[in-house]
């Protein structure tokens, strides 16, 4: 990943404003974005390139309050676009409806949600979904505290867990995929909506395990080790990778990621131009920040969705665990 794509937790407009001059930035039109830290790298990359193309006429601010935190702001009408690492949920749909906020749902890429351990961990070669459930289910709280409780072949060493916070779509997806119910998790782990905090935690503790988006693993692969996942008994362990997401073998932790656009904001030229830029360049920029791009027809369909104002969600307020790219495209085609 290029140095310019480091996941800085600052507004992506700061460097641009300095380069183009404070006067130009001050008078610029603004596109306001918040939400998922997983989607942040792609949206940040798009925002950076878009601002360069507009020569200071538009600035784009990108926050990382988590998917849930982003939707809270979005459904209050505080942002133009919400980054989301899972589909909008029924409660969020109701909140948006009550506030009169309509939206267009646009899938932008696929992520391989990645389980990581410290690189000095010599005993974990792979983990099954069943073993991950044993670690993370609510019944494990205060009871499953050592590695040998997961597998007797592992040492009696403290199990230190790091994971996404409750406002994170990654937390919602991971818990549903691993424990069988969204947000169903033990509570005695280090939680953060900031994936960089989780990276640092695992990289500093030889007995740690954590999970977050694939791009954050790739950015820090010199100080983390990705764990291949066994979906169920009899299946091989599959490592997270672009190839394994594309061929559908990395399950159940491959997932689509989204942006949601406030329908009222589409009337603002700067927002419409940003969305058009996002979908015209999304494929190349997704690859650049190490996510799996969708087929070109998906980005074309997104542009048609904006042009035709196709409102709402295709997911009925629920996650769809195990959805392959092929499945997603079939779902898109139903509209």
Number of C-alpha atoms within 10 A of each C-alpha: 12 8 6 9 15 14 19 12 13 12 15 21 21 14 12 20 19 12 14 15 12 14 11 17 21 14 12 18 17 18 20 18 27 29 32 34 32 29 28 23 24 26 27 25 22 23 24 20 16 21 20 16 12 14 16 23 17 24 29 25 19 27 22 24 20 32 30 27 21 26 29 21 19 28 24 14 18 15 23 23 28 32 33 31 32 27 26 24 17 13 10 17 20 14 17 21 13 11 13 13 18 18 28 19 23 26 24 26 25 25 26 26 26 25 26 23 26 22 19 13 15 10 10 16 12 16 18 19 19 16 16 17 19 18 26 24 20 17 14 16 15 10 10 18 18 17 21 15 19 19 14 9 11 14 13 13 13 15 20 20 22 25 27 25 21 19 21 30 31 30 27 23 25 29 21 19 21 25 20 15 14 17 21 18 25 16 15 15 17 15 19 18 27 20 26 17 16 22 26 14 20 25 24 13 17 18 19 20 26 25 25 27 23 26 26 24 25 19 18 15 15 10 17 25 23 24 21 21 25 22 20 13 10 7 11 14 20 18 21 24 22 20 12 16 23 17 11 17 21 26 25 23 25 30 28 24 21 22 26 24 26 24 19 14 19 21 10 14 11 20 23 18 14 20 23 18 17 23 22 16 16 23 21 15 22 24 17 18 23 24 28 28 24 22 14 12 10 21 23 13 17 23 20 12 16 20 12 9 13 16 15 16 17 15 15 13 17 14 19 17 19 17 18 22 22 14 12 17 17 11 13 15 10 7 8
